[in-house]
Amino acid sequence: MMGYNMMSYGILGSGMMVAMVLWGIVLLAGVFLACYGIFRLGRKQNETGDNALERLKMRFASGEISQEEYAERKQLLQG
C-alpha cells in the first residue's frame, strides 16, 4: 500500500493546483474590476459636478441669472 504526501497526486491530482491558480486569477481580476469601477464612478461624479458649475457660470455670464442667484446656486453645487 502506498501513502500519499503533499507532493503526490492524491485524490484530485494536479488539477487541484491548476484550480487554485485559476481561482486566484479570477479573484485578482474581480478586485481589479471593483477598484476600477469605484474610481471611474468617482471621476464621473466629479465631471458631472464640474459640468453643472460650468453651465451655471455660462448662465451668469450671459445674464440669464442674477448675481444673487449665481452665488446661491454655486454654494449649493459646491456643498
SULDA-V922750 format. One record per backbone hydrogen bond with DSSP energy under -0.5 kcal/mol. CO is the residue of the C=O (numbers start at 0). NH is the residue of the N-H. If there is no record, write none. Layout:
BEGIN
CO/NH
CO/NH
END
This chain:
BEGIN
4/7
8/12
11/14
12/15
13/17
14/18
15/19
16/20
17/21
18/22
19/23
20/24
21/25
22/26
23/27
24/28
25/29
26/30
27/31
28/32
29/33
30/34
31/35
32/36
33/37
34/38
35/39
36/40
37/41
38/42
39/43
40/44
41/45
42/46
43/47
44/48
45/49
46/50
47/51
48/52
49/53
50/54
51/55
52/56
53/57
54/58
55/59
56/60
57/61
58/62
58/63
58/64
59/62
65/69
66/70
67/71
68/72
69/73
70/74
71/75
72/76
73/77
74/78
END
